[in-house]
C-alpha cells in the first residue's frame, strides 16, 4: 500500500475538491470587463498559490493576481490544474483568461500560448541528494535516477542536452510543480531532479540533504500565459499593471514579503529543528498552544521564536542575563508577571504576551505580515531601539511601513554616524534583522510539519509565505 505524508494527503484532498468544484466550469468565460470576473488558472506550489492554516488561499501569484483584479475593479476565480499539461490544454481551449503559475516563457511554449511582460527570471538547477554522489556536469547524470515534472520547461533543456549526451535519461512525472520531486530526492527515492531556483531555495529549508549541483544555462523569464487568441485589451491592461508595480516598487515589496527570508539557514539549522521537533517539542506543544489561546498568535510562530532563542531549552541562559526558553530579560519578565523564567510554561506564556504587545505597538499603518516581522525585530532589540529604527528609516527617506526597507536600515543602528543621533543610541540592529528572518524560516518549517491549533486563533499571525 502506498504511504503518503499528511502534506501529500492534504494536497490530494485540495486538488480533488478543486476538480469537483470546477468540473462544470469548462465553458469559455466572457471578457472580465463584461462580467466583472477574472478567471485564472494556477497550480499548488509554495512559490505560486497555496492554502493557509484556515484553508484560505495565499501565495505570491495569488497576491499578484488579486492586486491586478482589484486595480480593474474585478473579482477573481482561481482554477487549480493538477498538472502543467492540463493547465496548458485548458488555456488553449480558452477556459481561463490567463494562467499565473510561475511559468517560464520558452520558445516551445510560445507556439501554444502568448506571454505577458516578464516580472521575474529564474535559473534551472539540477538538484541531487546524497544517493547521487556529487555530479558536476550533465554527463555525470547518466545512470542516475532523475525525475522531472511532465510538461515543465526543464524538459526542453534536457532534450537539447541529450543531443550531446545520447545516454541521458529521465522519468517524467505528472505533477503541478517540483515540490514532491524535491521531497523524493531528499528521501532517497530518486537521485536528482530539475527545479527552478526559488523552488529549491524554499525546499532546502525543510528538506535536508538537497544540493543544487549545477545550473542548466541561461536564466528564463517568468510571465503570465494567455490563450493565443486572447483579448489584446487584457494584455494591454496587464502590461500597464506590471509597469506601475515595477515603477512604484510594489513588485519588489511583494517579492520580499514571500521570498526575502528564504536564503538564511544552513543545512545544519534545518536538521537541528527537524530533530528537536521530535525530541523536545512534544512536551512543550501544550504550552505553545496555551500561548496561542492567550495571545491569538499561531502557536507555531511562538514555537519558532522559542527555537530561535533557545533551541527549546528551558534552562538556557545567556551571558547578558536573559534566560529561559523565550529568553526574557529580568525587567521584561517582571512587567509580564513571570516569576520563574526557567519554568517553560511561564516563559512561553510571558513571551506570547510580550510578542502580542509588540505587534500591537507597531503603527497601524504597517500591514501584515510586515507588522509581525517588525515585532519580531523589536522582540530581539527592544521596543525603544526599534522605534529609533523606524524614525531613522523615515529620516533616510525609506518607507517605515515596509519591512523590506526597515530591515535594510536596522544594521545602521550599530554605526556611529547614526547611533549618536538616536535616543537609545547604539544597538545591534543587524542581529535583530537576522533574528526576525530566521524566525520566519522556522515558522515556515513548523507550519509544514505541525498541525494548526484552532482555539484562540482569531488574532493569529499571518500565514507563512
N, C-alpha and C positions, 0 to 999 in steps of 0.2 A: 504493500500500500504506500502510495506517495505521501510524504510528510511535508507540511507547509508550516512556515512561521506564522505568527499572528499577523505580522505585517503583510505577508503574502495573501493570507486569507482575507484580510481587510480589503486589499486591492481587488481580489476576485469578487467580493460582495459588491463593492462600489461599481465595478465595471458591469456586473450583471444588472444592478439597479439602473445604471445608465442605459443599458440596452433595452430593458423593459420599458423605462420611462420614455425612451425616444424611438421605440420601434415603429410608431405610427407617424414619425416626423420625417419622412423621406421626400416630401414634396419640395420643389424649388421655392425658396422663400421670396416674397416680394421685396422690392427695394426698401431699405430701412427708413428712407425719408417719406415713404408712403404709410408704412405700418408703425413706425416708431420703435421697431425691434431689430436688433442686430443679431444674426445667428453666426456663431463662431465655433469652428472645430478646434479641439485641443487634445492633449493627452496627459495622463497622470505622470508627473515627474517632479522631483524636488526643485528643478530649475524652471518649471513652467506653471503647473497647476496641481494643487493637492488639497486635502481637507484638514482643517484644524481639529482640536480636541472636541469641539462641539459639532463637528460634521459640516462646518461652514467652509465654502471654497476660499482658497487664498493662493498666493504664488506670484512670481514676477510677471508672467504673461497675463494672469488674471487681473492684476492691478493695472497693468498697461492697457489692456483692452477696456477695462471699466473706465479708466480716465478718458480714453478716446470717445467711448459712448457717451459719457457724461458731458463732454465738450460739445457733442452734437445734439444733446437732449434726447438720447435714445436709451432704451433698456437693452440688456444683453441676455441672450440664451446660449449657454455653452453646451456643445455636443461633444461627448467623450468618444474617442476612437480607441479600439483595443489594439490596433497595430498601425504602423505608418502606411501600409498599403491600403488599409481600409480608409484612412484619412484622405489619402490622395484620390482614391476612387470616388469617394463621396464628394470631394471638392470638384472633380471633373464632371460629376453629374449635376453640379450646381446646388447641392443640398445645404450649402452654407455660403455666407458672403465672403468669408476668408478663413484661413487656418492660422492660428497663433500658437506655435508649439516648439519654439527654438529651432526652426528649420533652416538648414544651410541651403543657400541659393546656388545649386550646382548646375552645370551646363545640361546634364541629363534631365534634371527636373524642369528646366526651362522649356523642354519640349512638351511638358504636360500641363504647366501652370505658369502664371505670372507672379512676379515678386514685387513687393513694395520697397521702400527705401530701407537700407541696412541700418539696424540700430545696435548691432554688436558684431564682433567677429570671434571665431573660435579656432583653436588648433585641435587636431585629432591625434590622440595619444594611444599608443599600444600600451595596455595596462596588463601586467602579469602578476601572478602570485609566486609563492616560494617554490611550488612544484615545477615552475618553468625554468629555474636557474636564473641566468641573467642575460637574456637576449639583448644584443646591442644593435642589430640591424635586421632587415627584412629576411635575409637568408637564414637567420637563426630561428625563425618561426616555423620553418619546415619541420614537420614531425610533431609539432606541439598541438595540443587540443585548443583550438582557437574558435571562439563563438562570437558572432556578430549579429546585431539586430537586423532582421529582414527589412529591406526597403530603405535602410539608412544610407546616408551619403558616404559612409565609410566603405561600403561595397564598391563604389566607383573607384576609390583609391586602390583598394586591394586588387581589383580586376586589372587595373593599369600596371600594378606592381607584378602581377603574375606573368605578364609578358616577358619580364626578365627573370622570373623565378617560377618556371612551369610547375614545380612540385608544391608550391604554396597552396595550402588548402584550409578551409574553414567551414564551420557549420552555421547556417542561417537560422535564427530563432525568431518566431513571430511574437514580438512584444512591442508595446508602445514606446519604450525607452531602454536605457542601458543599465538602470539600477539593478535589476535582477541578475544580469550577466556579471556585473561587478561583484555582487554577493556570491555568485557561483565561483568566481575566481578566488575570492577571499576564503571560501570554504574548501577550496581544492577540487571542486567538481569539474572545473576546466582550468586550463593553464593560462590563457590570455584572452583578452577581448580588445575592442577598439572603442574608445569613449571620447566625447568632447571634453575639453579641459575642465570646464566648470562642473560637469557631472562627476568627473574623477575627484576634483578637489573637495566636493561635498562628501562623496562616499568615503574618502580616506579618513574622514573624521569620525566614522563609526564602524568601518570595516577594516580590521587590521590586516597587514600583510600585502596590501596593494602597493604596486610600484609602477610609476609611469616610466617606461624604459626608453622610448624614443617616440618622436612625432612622425607623422606621415607626410609632412611637407607644408606647403603654403597654407596660411590661415584662410578660412572661408567665412563669408559674410552671412549673418543671420537676419532673416526678414520674415514678414508675414507673407503667406502664399494666397493667391487669388485664382479663381477659375480663369481659364484662357479667355473666355468671353465675358469677364467680369465688367461691372459698371465703371467706366472711366471716372465718373463723378465721385465714386467711393475711393478709388485710388488717389485722386486729387486731394480729397479730404484727409486721407491717411498721410500723404506727403506733407501737407501743411501741419498736421498734428505733430509729426516727428521733428519737423523743423523747429516748431515752437518749443517742444520738450527739450531739444538739444540746446537751443539758444538760452532758454531760461535756467538751464542746469537741473531741471526736474528729472530728466532721464538718468543723470548720474546719481542723484539723490535716491531714486528708486533702486538703481543697481546696488548702491551701497547698502540700502536697507535689507536687501536679501542676500547679498554675497560679500559684503565688506569685511566680514569677520572670519571667513572660512579658511584662511591660509595660515593660521597661527599654530595649531597643535602639531607636535611631533608624534610619531607612531607610539612612542613610549607613553605619552599622555593618554592616547586613546586606549591602549592596552591597560593602563592603570585604572581608569574609571570603569572599564568593562569588567575587570577582575573584581574591583571593590564593590561593584553593583551587586555581585552575588555573595560577597562575604560580609560587608559592613552595612550596606543599605537596608537589607530586610529588617533589622532590628530598629532602624531609625525611621522607616517609612511611616509608621503611625504618627510620629511626632511631626513630620513634614506635612502630612495630611491634616493634622490638627492645626498646624500653622496656616494652611490654606483656608480652613474654616474661619480662623480668627482674622485673617488679613484679606481674604478674597484673591490671593495670588496663587497661581498654579504651583502645586506642591513640588513639581519637578523643577521649576525655576528656583524655589527655595533650596532644594537639594543641590542644584548646580552652584549656587552661591556658596553653600557649605563645602562642597567638594573643592572649589577653587581656594577657599580659605584654609581648610584643614585636612583635605582628603578624607573627610568624615571621621576624623579622630577627635573624640570628645575631650581628650586630655591635652590637646595641642596648646602650646604656649610659645609666644614669640619673644625675641629679645627686647622688644619695646613694651611688653606688658599686656598686649592683647592676648586673649585666651579663649579656649572653648571651641566647640565645633563651628560656631559662627564668628569666631574671633572678635568678640566685643571688647571695647575699651572699658575700663572701670567706670568712667564718667557716663558712657552710654548705657552701660548695664544699670547703673543707679537710676538714671532717668526712666528706664523702662521697667524698673522694679525687679530686675533679675538679681536674685540673691546669691546664686552659685553659678558662675559662668561655666564651670566644668560639668554641670549637670546637663546632659544632652537635650532633654525636653525643655528646660528653662531657656537654654541658649537658643534653640531653634525658634521657640515662640517669641523670644525677645528679638531675634533677628528678623522674623517675619513682620513684627510690628514696626520695627525700625525701617525696613525697606518700604513698607506701605506709607509710612510717614514721609520718607524722602520722595517717593513718587508724587504724593500729594503736594509737596513743596515746590516741585518743578512748575514753572509758569504754565498757565492754562493754554497759552499759545502754542506749546510744543505738542505735536500729535504723537499718538502711539504708532509704532513701537519705540520711536526715538525717546519718548518720555521715560520709558523703563530703562533703556540703555544709559541715559543720563543719570538716573537714580542709582544705577549700579556703580557708576564712577564716583558719585557722591558717597556711596556706602564705603568705598575704599579711601577716599581722600578727605572726607568730611564735608558737611554742607557749606561751611564758611568758605573753604578753598574752592569748592565747586561754584559757588555764587561768584567768586572772583574770576573763575574761568569764563563764565557767561558774560561778565562785564568786559573782560579782555577780548572775547570773541566779537562783541559789538564794536569795541574800540578799533579793532583791526579790520572792520568793515566786512566781517563774515556774518553768517546767519546764526544767531544764538538759539534758534528754534530747530536747527537741523543737527542731528548727531554727527553727520559727516563732517561738518565744519568744526563743531565743538571738539571732537576727538583729535583734530589736527592742531588745535590751539592748546590743548591740555599740556603737552610736553613743555610749552613755553613758560609754565609756572616755575620751572626749575632753572630758568635762565635769568641771570642777574638784571639784565636790561628791562625785564618785565616784572620780576618778583618784587623789586623795590617799590614799585608803584601800586602794589596790591595791598589791601587792608590786612590780609593774613600772611602776606609775604610768601616766601619760598615754599614750594610743595612739589612732591614727586608726581607730577601730572602724567608723565609717561607710564608710570606704574598703574595709575587709575584707568588709563585707556586700555592697557593690556588686561587688567582685571575684568573690565566690562566685556571686552571681546572674547576672552576665554570663557566667561560665564555663558555668553551667547552660544558658544560651541557645545559646552557641556549640556546646556539646556536642549540643544538640538539632539544630542545623543540620547539623553534620558527620555525625550519626547518620542523618540523612535522605538525605544525598548520598553518603556514603562507606561502602564495604562493611566488615563486621566482619572482623577477622583472628583466626583460630581458635587459633593457637598461644599457649600461656601464658595462657589465658583463664579458668582455674579460679577466680581470686580477683578477677575483674573488678569494676569499679564498677557500681552499679546502672544498669539501662537507663533511657534518657531517659523522662520522663513526657510 
